[in-house]
Amino acid sequence: MGAQGTTAATAAAPDTGDGRARRLTALLICAMAFSMLQLFLLGALGPRLVEELDLSPAVLGLTTTVGFGTAAALSPAGGRMVDRVGPRRSLVLLLVVSAVALALIGAAPGAGLLLGAVALGGIPQALANPATNKAILAAVPQARRGAVTGLKQSGVQLGAFAAGLPLAALAGGLGWRGAVWTASGAALLAGAWALRALPADPPVRSVPSVGTSYVPRGMVAWLAGFSLFLGAGIASVNTYLALYGVRALGMGPTPAGALVAALGVAGVLGRIGWSKAARPGRAEWLPGLLACGAVGAAALLAAGSLLPPLVWAGAVAVGVFAVSGNAVSMVLVVQRAAAGRAGQDSALVAAGFFAGFAVGPPLFGLLAQSGRYGWGWLLVAVEFAAAGAVAFLWAVRDRRAGAGRTA
């Protein structure tokens, strides 16, 4: 019975560390997807919203500004809260608030409630990176943290895919409100999953004020600056790509939404691949290199007005390069965060990213309002180039500092 008994015992084993790790990773991916799903839904459903709610392109951009302005303002406090209450409580709160915000978006009769709901959605965005990074540091062995970080960051792009393809297609049958309410219900189910699946947090503790700062310093300050410019460009693409396809390229709403889905799929693959490649000594140079690739992606989007198929290549390139840059910056935070500051450092870098999301779309919207999409994509290229400059400057300074320490 030896071999058969061993096989049977293995098959009947209750749970394994690998199984728990896979479930934790899947849950973190879901949390990241729902934290920013409203952004991608507003972009993918933008043509329908503009028509039914009588919104201008500038107001569509303002929704992104309100949501991410709220997230940027709340991120430093959110990071400190995660350090204090623990990742389980924070992730459950994230998912429940996401569900409420999505439900209110689906019920919005006009711009007023829509903007209020989007502002509420800034709360889960502020909690997402601190809570998920804290969970990784608490439960994932150091050798696997880079890969798991890349996988969970890919959840954001999974949200883009969900908004751009299945939910946009669902909107064609149920209407855009039905699609948004479906997403809200899914977020609530994910919150129940987190409540059951995650280990209990330790008792709520006070975080000493000594060493706590809402001002980024050192590597965190540089990554926050990089994320500011990167986020400005990415948010403009997310918000206006589908509308560009409809108004400038003559696409229907569903194919235009599929552009966002293509960006999302490319972002998933890019974030996983580049995060695995982001080993110490190499990770420091990747943000600058990815930003350079993002400049080329913006050029492809602009060239789509002359040769429409190029817009698909541009959407994929934005996912592979620009979107992946944010994942690599979070890998750097996880690799180098000071003890007890993972939540705060993650939040401060995320605050820069969200500030870029708040600033970028209104500037692009002013150009889209008058149909000058070519100038809009040029603005996006400049933003990506600025992100690359900041990243390369930091990488050079960091290498010099490392050489000084070893001399």
Contacts in CASP RR format, 6 or more apart in sequence:
PFRMAT RR
TARGET T0000
AUTHOR 0000-0000-0000
METHOD contacts of the structure
MODEL  1
MGAQGTTAATAAAPDTGDGRARRLTALLICAMAFSMLQLFLLGALGPRLV
EELDLSPAVLGLTTTVGFGTAAALSPAGGRMVDRVGPRRSLVLLLVVSAV
ALALIGAAPGAGLLLGAVALGGIPQALANPATNKAILAAVPQARRGAVTG
LKQSGVQLGAFAAGLPLAALAGGLGWRGAVWTASGAALLAGAWALRALPA
DPPVRSVPSVGTSYVPRGMVAWLAGFSLFLGAGIASVNTYLALYGVRALG
MGPTPAGALVAALGVAGVLGRIGWSKAARPGRAEWLPGLLACGAVGAAAL
LAAGSLLPPLVWAGAVAVGVFAVSGNAVSMVLVVQRAAAGRAGQDSALVA
AGFFAGFAVGPPLFGLLAQSGRYGWGWLLVAVEFAAAGAVAFLWAVRDRR
AGAGRTA
20 139 0 8 1.000
21 139 0 8 1.000
21 140 0 8 1.000
21 144 0 8 1.000
21 148 0 8 1.000
23 197 0 8 1.000
24 135 0 8 1.000
24 139 0 8 1.000
24 140 0 8 1.000
24 197 0 8 1.000
24 198 0 8 1.000
25 148 0 8 1.000
25 151 0 8 1.000
25 152 0 8 1.000
27 91 0 8 1.000
27 190 0 8 1.000
27 193 0 8 1.000
27 194 0 8 1.000
27 197 0 8 1.000
27 198 0 8 1.000
28 132 0 8 1.000
28 135 0 8 1.000
28 136 0 8 1.000
28 148 0 8 1.000
28 151 0 8 1.000
28 152 0 8 1.000
29 151 0 8 1.000
29 152 0 8 1.000
29 154 0 8 1.000
29 155 0 8 1.000
29 158 0 8 1.000
30 95 0 8 1.000
30 155 0 8 1.000
30 190 0 8 1.000
30 193 0 8 1.000
31 91 0 8 1.000
31 94 0 8 1.000
31 95 0 8 1.000
31 128 0 8 1.000
31 131 0 8 1.000
31 132 0 8 1.000
31 152 0 8 1.000
31 190 0 8 1.000
31 194 0 8 1.000
32 128 0 8 1.000
32 132 0 8 1.000
32 152 0 8 1.000
32 153 0 8 1.000
32 154 0 8 1.000
32 155 0 8 1.000
32 156 0 8 1.000
32 158 0 8 1.000
33 155 0 8 1.000
33 156 0 8 1.000
33 158 0 8 1.000
33 159 0 8 1.000
33 162 0 8 1.000
34 94 0 8 1.000
34 95 0 8 1.000
34 98 0 8 1.000
34 99 0 8 1.000
34 124 0 8 1.000
34 159 0 8 1.000
34 183 0 8 1.000
34 186 0 8 1.000
34 187 0 8 1.000
34 190 0 8 1.000
35 94 0 8 1.000
35 98 0 8 1.000
35 124 0 8 1.000
35 125 0 8 1.000
35 127 0 8 1.000
35 128 0 8 1.000
35 156 0 8 1.000
36 125 0 8 1.000
36 128 0 8 1.000
36 156 0 8 1.000
36 159 0 8 1.000
37 98 0 8 1.000
37 102 0 8 1.000
37 159 0 8 1.000
37 162 0 8 1.000
37 163 0 8 1.000
37 183 0 8 1.000
37 187 0 8 1.000
38 67 0 8 1.000
38 98 0 8 1.000
38 101 0 8 1.000
38 102 0 8 1.000
38 105 0 8 1.000
38 117 0 8 1.000
38 118 0 8 1.000
38 121 0 8 1.000
39 64 0 8 1.000
39 68 0 8 1.000
39 235 0 8 1.000
39 238 0 8 1.000
39 239 0 8 1.000
39 357 0 8 1.000
40 159 0 8 1.000
40 160 0 8 1.000
40 162 0 8 1.000
40 163 0 8 1.000
40 164 0 8 1.000
40 238 0 8 1.000
40 260 0 8 1.000
41 102 0 8 1.000
41 105 0 8 1.000
41 163 0 8 1.000
41 167 0 8 1.000
41 179 0 8 1.000
41 180 0 8 1.000
41 183 0 8 1.000
42 49 0 8 1.000
42 60 0 8 1.000
42 63 0 8 1.000
42 64 0 8 1.000
42 105 0 8 1.000
42 118 0 8 1.000
42 239 0 8 1.000
43 60 0 8 1.000
43 163 0 8 1.000
43 238 0 8 1.000
43 239 0 8 1.000
43 240 0 8 1.000
43 241 0 8 1.000
43 242 0 8 1.000
43 243 0 8 1.000
43 260 0 8 1.000
44 163 0 8 1.000
44 164 0 8 1.000
44 167 0 8 1.000
44 168 0 8 1.000
44 242 0 8 1.000
44 257 0 8 1.000
44 260 0 8 1.000
44 261 0 8 1.000
45 163 0 8 1.000
45 167 0 8 1.000
45 168 0 8 1.000
45 171 0 8 1.000
45 176 0 8 1.000
45 179 0 8 1.000
45 180 0 8 1.000
45 242 0 8 1.000
46 60 0 8 1.000
46 242 0 8 1.000
46 243 0 8 1.000
47 242 0 8 1.000
47 243 0 8 1.000
47 246 0 8 1.000
47 252 0 8 1.000
47 253 0 8 1.000
47 256 0 8 1.000
48 171 0 8 1.000
48 175 0 8 1.000
48 176 0 8 1.000
48 253 0 8 1.000
49 55 0 8 1.000
49 60 0 8 1.000
49 114 0 8 1.000
49 176 0 8 1.000
50 56 0 8 1.000
50 57 0 8 1.000
50 60 0 8 1.000
50 243 0 8 1.000
52 176 0 8 1.000
53 108 0 8 1.000
53 109 0 8 1.000
53 110 0 8 1.000
53 111 0 8 1.000
53 114 0 8 1.000
54 110 0 8 1.000
55 110 0 8 1.000
55 111 0 8 1.000
56 369 0 8 1.000
57 240 0 8 1.000
57 243 0 8 1.000
57 365 0 8 1.000
57 368 0 8 1.000
57 369 0 8 1.000
58 362 0 8 1.000
58 365 0 8 1.000
58 366 0 8 1.000
58 368 0 8 1.000
58 369 0 8 1.000
59 111 0 8 1.000
60 239 0 8 1.000
60 240 0 8 1.000
60 243 0 8 1.000
60 361 0 8 1.000
60 365 0 8 1.000
61 239 0 8 1.000
61 240 0 8 1.000
61 361 0 8 1.000
61 362 0 8 1.000
61 364 0 8 1.000
61 365 0 8 1.000
62 115 0 8 1.000
62 361 0 8 1.000
62 362 0 8 1.000
63 114 0 8 1.000
63 115 0 8 1.000
63 118 0 8 1.000
64 118 0 8 1.000
64 235 0 8 1.000
64 238 0 8 1.000
64 239 0 8 1.000
64 357 0 8 1.000
64 358 0 8 1.000
64 360 0 8 1.000
64 361 0 8 1.000
64 362 0 8 1.000
65 357 0 8 1.000
65 358 0 8 1.000
65 359 0 8 1.000
65 360 0 8 1.000
65 361 0 8 1.000
65 362 0 8 1.000
66 115 0 8 1.000
66 116 0 8 1.000
66 118 0 8 1.000
66 119 0 8 1.000
66 358 0 8 1.000
67 118 0 8 1.000
67 119 0 8 1.000
67 121 0 8 1.000
67 122 0 8 1.000
67 125 0 8 1.000
67 357 0 8 1.000
67 358 0 8 1.000
68 122 0 8 1.000
68 125 0 8 1.000
68 235 0 8 1.000
68 354 0 8 1.000
68 355 0 8 1.000
68 356 0 8 1.000
68 357 0 8 1.000
68 358 0 8 1.000
69 122 0 8 1.000
69 354 0 8 1.000
69 355 0 8 1.000
69 357 0 8 1.000
69 358 0 8 1.000
70 119 0 8 1.000
70 120 0 8 1.000
70 121 0 8 1.000
70 122 0 8 1.000
70 123 0 8 1.000
70 125 0 8 1.000
70 126 0 8 1.000
71 121 0 8 1.000
71 122 0 8 1.000
71 123 0 8 1.000
71 125 0 8 1.000
71 126 0 8 1.000
71 350 0 8 1.000
71 351 0 8 1.000
71 354 0 8 1.000
71 357 0 8 1.000
71 358 0 8 1.000
72 126 0 8 1.000
72 351 0 8 1.000
72 352 0 8 1.000
72 354 0 8 1.000
72 355 0 8 1.000
72 356 0 8 1.000
72 357 0 8 1.000
72 358 0 8 1.000
74 122 0 8 1.000
74 123 0 8 1.000
74 126 0 8 1.000
75 126 0 8 1.000
75 130 0 8 1.000
75 347 0 8 1.000
75 348 0 8 1.000
75 350 0 8 1.000
75 351 0 8 1.000
75 352 0 8 1.000
75 354 0 8 1.000
76 214 0 8 1.000
76 344 0 8 1.000
76 347 0 8 1.000
76 348 0 8 1.000
76 351 0 8 1.000
77 126 0 8 1.000
77 214 0 8 1.000
78 126 0 8 1.000
78 127 0 8 1.000
78 130 0 8 1.000
78 347 0 8 1.000
79 126 0 8 1.000
79 127 0 8 1.000
79 130 0 8 1.000
79 343 0 8 1.000
79 344 0 8 1.000
79 346 0 8 1.000
79 347 0 8 1.000
80 207 0 8 1.000
80 212 0 8 1.000
80 343 0 8 1.000
80 344 0 8 1.000
80 347 0 8 1.000
81 90 0 8 1.000
81 127 0 8 1.000
82 90 0 8 1.000
82 127 0 8 1.000
82 130 0 8 1.000
82 131 0 8 1.000
82 134 0 8 1.000
82 343 0 8 1.000
82 347 0 8 1.000
83 130 0 8 1.000
83 134 0 8 1.000
83 207 0 8 1.000
83 340 0 8 1.000
83 341 0 8 1.000
83 342 0 8 1.000
83 343 0 8 1.000
83 344 0 8 1.000
84 204 0 8 1.000
84 205 0 8 1.000
84 206 0 8 1.000
84 207 0 8 1.000
85 201 0 8 1.000
85 204 0 8 1.000
86 131 0 8 1.000
86 134 0 8 1.000
86 201 0 8 1.000
86 202 0 8 1.000
87 131 0 8 1.000
87 132 0 8 1.000
87 134 0 8 1.000
87 135 0 8 1.000
87 138 0 8 1.000
87 198 0 8 1.000
87 201 0 8 1.000
88 135 0 8 1.000
88 194 0 8 1.000
88 195 0 8 1.000
88 198 0 8 1.000
88 199 0 8 1.000
88 200 0 8 1.000
88 201 0 8 1.000
89 201 0 8 1.000
90 127 0 8 1.000
90 130 0 8 1.000
90 131 0 8 1.000
90 134 0 8 1.000
91 127 0 8 1.000
91 131 0 8 1.000
91 132 0 8 1.000
91 135 0 8 1.000
91 191 0 8 1.000
91 194 0 8 1.000
91 198 0 8 1.000
92 191 0 8 1.000
92 194 0 8 1.000
92 195 0 8 1.000
92 198 0 8 1.000
93 123 0 8 1.000
93 124 0 8 1.000
93 127 0 8 1.000
94 123 0 8 1.000
94 124 0 8 1.000
94 127 0 8 1.000
94 128 0 8 1.000
94 131 0 8 1.000
95 124 0 8 1.000
95 187 0 8 1.000
95 188 0 8 1.000
95 190 0 8 1.000
95 191 0 8 1.000
95 194 0 8 1.000
96 187 0 8 1.000
96 188 0 8 1.000
96 191 0 8 1.000
97 120 0 8 1.000
97 121 0 8 1.000
97 123 0 8 1.000
97 124 0 8 1.000
98 121 0 8 1.000
98 124 0 8 1.000
98 184 0 8 1.000
98 187 0 8 1.000
99 184 0 8 1.000
99 185 0 8 1.000
99 187 0 8 1.000
99 188 0 8 1.000
99 191 0 8 1.000
100 120 0 8 1.000
100 184 0 8 1.000
101 117 0 8 1.000
101 118 0 8 1.000
101 120 0 8 1.000
101 121 0 8 1.000
101 122 0 8 1.000
101 123 0 8 1.000
101 124 0 8 1.000
102 117 0 8 1.000
102 180 0 8 1.000
102 181 0 8 1.000
102 183 0 8 1.000
102 184 0 8 1.000
102 185 0 8 1.000
102 187 0 8 1.000
103 180 0 8 1.000
103 181 0 8 1.000
103 184 0 8 1.000
103 185 0 8 1.000
104 113 0 8 1.000
104 116 0 8 1.000
104 117 0 8 1.000
104 120 0 8 1.000
105 114 0 8 1.000
105 117 0 8 1.000
105 118 0 8 1.000
105 180 0 8 1.000
106 117 0 8 1.000
106 176 0 8 1.000
106 177 0 8 1.000
106 178 0 8 1.000
106 180 0 8 1.000
106 181 0 8 1.000
106 184 0 8 1.000
107 113 0 8 1.000
107 177 0 8 1.000
108 114 0 8 1.000
108 117 0 8 1.000
125 350 0 8 1.000
125 354 0 8 1.000
126 347 0 8 1.000
126 350 0 8 1.000
126 354 0 8 1.000
128 350 0 8 1.000
129 330 0 8 1.000
129 343 0 8 1.000
129 346 0 8 1.000
129 347 0 8 1.000
129 349 0 8 1.000
129 350 0 8 1.000
130 342 0 8 1.000
130 343 0 8 1.000
130 344 0 8 1.000
130 346 0 8 1.000
130 347 0 8 1.000
130 350 0 8 1.000
132 152 0 8 1.000
133 149 0 8 1.000
133 330 0 8 1.000
133 333 0 8 1.000
133 334 0 8 1.000
133 337 0 8 1.000
133 342 0 8 1.000
133 343 0 8 1.000
133 346 0 8 1.000
134 342 0 8 1.000
134 343 0 8 1.000
134 346 0 8 1.000
135 198 0 8 1.000
136 145 0 8 1.000
136 148 0 8 1.000
136 149 0 8 1.000
136 152 0 8 1.000
136 334 0 8 1.000
137 145 0 8 1.000
137 334 0 8 1.000
137 337 0 8 1.000
137 342 0 8 1.000
139 199 0 8 1.000
140 148 0 8 1.000
145 334 0 8 1.000
145 335 0 8 1.000
146 275 0 8 1.000
146 276 0 8 1.000
146 278 0 8 1.000
146 331 0 8 1.000
146 334 0 8 1.000
146 335 0 8 1.000
147 272 0 8 1.000
147 275 0 8 1.000
147 276 0 8 1.000
149 275 0 8 1.000
149 327 0 8 1.000
149 330 0 8 1.000
149 331 0 8 1.000
149 334 0 8 1.000
150 271 0 8 1.000
150 272 0 8 1.000
150 273 0 8 1.000
150 275 0 8 1.000
150 276 0 8 1.000
150 327 0 8 1.000
150 330 0 8 1.000
150 331 0 8 1.000
151 271 0 8 1.000
151 272 0 8 1.000
151 275 0 8 1.000
153 271 0 8 1.000
153 275 0 8 1.000
153 326 0 8 1.000
153 327 0 8 1.000
153 330 0 8 1.000
154 267 0 8 1.000
154 268 0 8 1.000
154 269 0 8 1.000
154 270 0 8 1.000
154 271 0 8 1.000
154 272 0 8 1.000
154 327 0 8 1.000
155 268 0 8 1.000
155 271 0 8 1.000
156 271 0 8 1.000
156 323 0 8 1.000
156 326 0 8 1.000
157 263 0 8 1.000
157 264 0 8 1.000
157 265 0 8 1.000
157 266 0 8 1.000
157 267 0 8 1.000
157 268 0 8 1.000
157 271 0 8 1.000
157 319 0 8 1.000
157 323 0 8 1.000
158 264 0 8 1.000
158 268 0 8 1.000
159 264 0 8 1.000
160 238 0 8 1.000
160 260 0 8 1.000
160 261 0 8 1.000
160 263 0 8 1.000
160 264 0 8 1.000
160 267 0 8 1.000
161 261 0 8 1.000
161 264 0 8 1.000
161 265 0 8 1.000
161 268 0 8 1.000
162 183 0 8 1.000
163 183 0 8 1.000
163 260 0 8 1.000
163 261 0 8 1.000
164 242 0 8 1.000
164 257 0 8 1.000
164 258 0 8 1.000
164 259 0 8 1.000
164 260 0 8 1.000
164 261 0 8 1.000
165 257 0 8 1.000
165 258 0 8 1.000
165 261 0 8 1.000
167 179 0 8 1.000
167 180 0 8 1.000
167 182 0 8 1.000
167 183 0 8 1.000
168 179 0 8 1.000
168 253 0 8 1.000
168 254 0 8 1.000
168 257 0 8 1.000
168 258 0 8 1.000
168 260 0 8 1.000
168 261 0 8 1.000
169 254 0 8 1.000
170 178 0 8 1.000
170 179 0 8 1.000
170 182 0 8 1.000
171 178 0 8 1.000
171 179 0 8 1.000
172 179 0 8 1.000
172 254 0 8 1.000
174 182 0 8 1.000
212 344 0 8 1.000
213 344 0 8 1.000
214 348 0 8 1.000
216 223 0 8 1.000
216 224 0 8 1.000
216 348 0 8 1.000
216 349 0 8 1.000
216 351 0 8 1.000
219 332 0 8 1.000
219 336 0 8 1.000
219 394 0 8 1.000
219 398 0 8 1.000
220 333 0 8 1.000
220 345 0 8 1.000
220 348 0 8 1.000
220 349 0 8 1.000
222 390 0 8 1.000
222 391 0 8 1.000
222 393 0 8 1.000
222 394 0 8 1.000
222 397 0 8 1.000
223 287 0 8 1.000
223 329 0 8 1.000
223 332 0 8 1.000
223 333 0 8 1.000
223 349 0 8 1.000
223 394 0 8 1.000
224 348 0 8 1.000
224 349 0 8 1.000
224 351 0 8 1.000
224 352 0 8 1.000
224 353 0 8 1.000
225 352 0 8 1.000
225 387 0 8 1.000
225 390 0 8 1.000
226 287 0 8 1.000
226 288 0 8 1.000
226 291 0 8 1.000
226 329 0 8 1.000
226 387 0 8 1.000
226 388 0 8 1.000
226 390 0 8 1.000
226 391 0 8 1.000
226 394 0 8 1.000
227 326 0 8 1.000
227 329 0 8 1.000
227 349 0 8 1.000
227 350 0 8 1.000
227 352 0 8 1.000
227 353 0 8 1.000
227 356 0 8 1.000
227 387 0 8 1.000
228 352 0 8 1.000
228 353 0 8 1.000
228 355 0 8 1.000
228 356 0 8 1.000
228 359 0 8 1.000
228 387 0 8 1.000
229 291 0 8 1.000
229 356 0 8 1.000
229 383 0 8 1.000
229 384 0 8 1.000
229 386 0 8 1.000
229 387 0 8 1.000
229 388 0 8 1.000
229 390 0 8 1.000
230 291 0 8 1.000
230 294 0 8 1.000
230 322 0 8 1.000
230 325 0 8 1.000
230 326 0 8 1.000
230 353 0 8 1.000
230 356 0 8 1.000
230 383 0 8 1.000
230 384 0 8 1.000
230 387 0 8 1.000
231 326 0 8 1.000
231 352 0 8 1.000
231 353 0 8 1.000
231 356 0 8 1.000
231 357 0 8 1.000
231 360 0 8 1.000
231 383 0 8 1.000
231 387 0 8 1.000
232 356 0 8 1.000
232 357 0 8 1.000
232 359 0 8 1.000
232 360 0 8 1.000
232 363 0 8 1.000
232 380 0 8 1.000
232 383 0 8 1.000
233 294 0 8 1.000
233 298 0 8 1.000
233 322 0 8 1.000
233 356 0 8 1.000
233 360 0 8 1.000
233 380 0 8 1.000
233 383 0 8 1.000
233 384 0 8 1.000
234 318 0 8 1.000
234 322 0 8 1.000
234 323 0 8 1.000
234 326 0 8 1.000
234 357 0 8 1.000
235 356 0 8 1.000
235 357 0 8 1.000
235 358 0 8 1.000
235 360 0 8 1.000
235 361 0 8 1.000
236 360 0 8 1.000
236 361 0 8 1.000
236 363 0 8 1.000
236 364 0 8 1.000
236 376 0 8 1.000
236 379 0 8 1.000
236 380 0 8 1.000
236 383 0 8 1.000
237 263 0 8 1.000
237 298 0 8 1.000
237 301 0 8 1.000
237 315 0 8 1.000
237 318 0 8 1.000
237 322 0 8 1.000
237 380 0 8 1.000
238 260 0 8 1.000
238 263 0 8 1.000
239 361 0 8 1.000
239 364 0 8 1.000
240 361 0 8 1.000
240 364 0 8 1.000
240 365 0 8 1.000
240 368 0 8 1.000
240 373 0 8 1.000
241 256 0 8 1.000
241 259 0 8 1.000
241 260 0 8 1.000
241 263 0 8 1.000
241 301 0 8 1.000
241 315 0 8 1.000
242 253 0 8 1.000
242 256 0 8 1.000
242 257 0 8 1.000
242 259 0 8 1.000
242 260 0 8 1.000
243 256 0 8 1.000
243 368 0 8 1.000
244 256 0 8 1.000
244 301 0 8 1.000
244 311 0 8 1.000
244 368 0 8 1.000
244 373 0 8 1.000
245 251 0 8 1.000
245 252 0 8 1.000
245 256 0 8 1.000
245 259 0 8 1.000
245 311 0 8 1.000
246 252 0 8 1.000
246 253 0 8 1.000
246 256 0 8 1.000
247 371 0 8 1.000
248 305 0 8 1.000
248 371 0 8 1.000
248 373 0 8 1.000
249 304 0 8 1.000
249 305 0 8 1.000
249 308 0 8 1.000
249 311 0 8 1.000
251 259 0 8 1.000
259 311 0 8 1.000
259 312 0 8 1.000
259 315 0 8 1.000
260 315 0 8 1.000
262 312 0 8 1.000
262 315 0 8 1.000
262 316 0 8 1.000
263 315 0 8 1.000
263 316 0 8 1.000
263 318 0 8 1.000
263 319 0 8 1.000
263 323 0 8 1.000
264 319 0 8 1.000
264 323 0 8 1.000
266 315 0 8 1.000
266 316 0 8 1.000
266 317 0 8 1.000
266 318 0 8 1.000
266 319 0 8 1.000
266 320 0 8 1.000
266 323 0 8 1.000
267 319 0 8 1.000
267 320 0 8 1.000
267 323 0 8 1.000
267 324 0 8 1.000
269 320 0 8 1.000
270 319 0 8 1.000
270 320 0 8 1.000
270 323 0 8 1.000
270 324 0 8 1.000
270 327 0 8 1.000
271 323 0 8 1.000
271 324 0 8 1.000
271 326 0 8 1.000
271 327 0 8 1.000
273 324 0 8 1.000
274 286 0 8 1.000
274 290 0 8 1.000
274 324 0 8 1.000
274 325 0 8 1.000
274 327 0 8 1.000
274 328 0 8 1.000
275 324 0 8 1.000
275 327 0 8 1.000
275 328 0 8 1.000
275 331 0 8 1.000
277 286 0 8 1.000
278 286 0 8 1.000
278 328 0 8 1.000
278 331 0 8 1.000
278 332 0 8 1.000
280 335 0 8 1.000
283 328 0 8 1.000
283 331 0 8 1.000
283 332 0 8 1.000
283 335 0 8 1.000
284 332 0 8 1.000
284 394 0 8 1.000
284 395 0 8 1.000
284 398 0 8 1.000
284 399 0 8 1.000
285 392 0 8 1.000
285 395 0 8 1.000
286 325 0 8 1.000
286 328 0 8 1.000
287 325 0 8 1.000
287 328 0 8 1.000
287 329 0 8 1.000
287 332 0 8 1.000
287 387 0 8 1.000
287 388 0 8 1.000
287 391 0 8 1.000
287 395 0 8 1.000
288 387 0 8 1.000
288 388 0 8 1.000
288 391 0 8 1.000
288 392 0 8 1.000
288 395 0 8 1.000
290 321 0 8 1.000
290 322 0 8 1.000
290 324 0 8 1.000
290 325 0 8 1.000
290 328 0 8 1.000
291 321 0 8 1.000
291 322 0 8 1.000
291 325 0 8 1.000
291 384 0 8 1.000
291 385 0 8 1.000
291 387 0 8 1.000
291 388 0 8 1.000
291 391 0 8 1.000
292 321 0 8 1.000
292 385 0 8 1.000
292 388 0 8 1.000
293 317 0 8 1.000
293 321 0 8 1.000
293 322 0 8 1.000
293 384 0 8 1.000
294 317 0 8 1.000
294 318 0 8 1.000
294 321 0 8 1.000
294 322 0 8 1.000
294 384 0 8 1.000
294 387 0 8 1.000
295 381 0 8 1.000
295 384 0 8 1.000
295 385 0 8 1.000
296 317 0 8 1.000
296 321 0 8 1.000
296 381 0 8 1.000
297 314 0 8 1.000
297 317 0 8 1.000
297 318 0 8 1.000
297 319 0 8 1.000
297 320 0 8 1.000
297 321 0 8 1.000
297 322 0 8 1.000
297 384 0 8 1.000
298 314 0 8 1.000
298 318 0 8 1.000
298 377 0 8 1.000
298 378 0 8 1.000
298 380 0 8 1.000
298 381 0 8 1.000
298 384 0 8 1.000
299 377 0 8 1.000
299 381 0 8 1.000
300 310 0 8 1.000
300 311 0 8 1.000
300 313 0 8 1.000
300 314 0 8 1.000
300 317 0 8 1.000
301 310 0 8 1.000
301 311 0 8 1.000
301 314 0 8 1.000
301 315 0 8 1.000
301 318 0 8 1.000
301 377 0 8 1.000
301 380 0 8 1.000
302 373 0 8 1.000
302 374 0 8 1.000
302 376 0 8 1.000
302 377 0 8 1.000
302 378 0 8 1.000
302 381 0 8 1.000
303 310 0 8 1.000
304 310 0 8 1.000
304 311 0 8 1.000
305 373 0 8 1.000
305 374 0 8 1.000
322 384 0 8 1.000
326 353 0 8 1.000
329 349 0 8 1.000
329 353 0 8 1.000
330 346 0 8 1.000
330 349 0 8 1.000
333 342 0 8 1.000
333 345 0 8 1.000
333 346 0 8 1.000
333 349 0 8 1.000
334 342 0 8 1.000
334 346 0 8 1.000
337 343 0 8 1.000
337 345 0 8 1.000
337 346 0 8 1.000
338 345 0 8 1.000
360 383 0 8 1.000
363 379 0 8 1.000
364 376 0 8 1.000
364 379 0 8 1.000
364 380 0 8 1.000
367 373 0 8 1.000
367 374 0 8 1.000
367 375 0 8 1.000
367 376 0 8 1.000
367 379 0 8 1.000
368 376 0 8 1.000
END
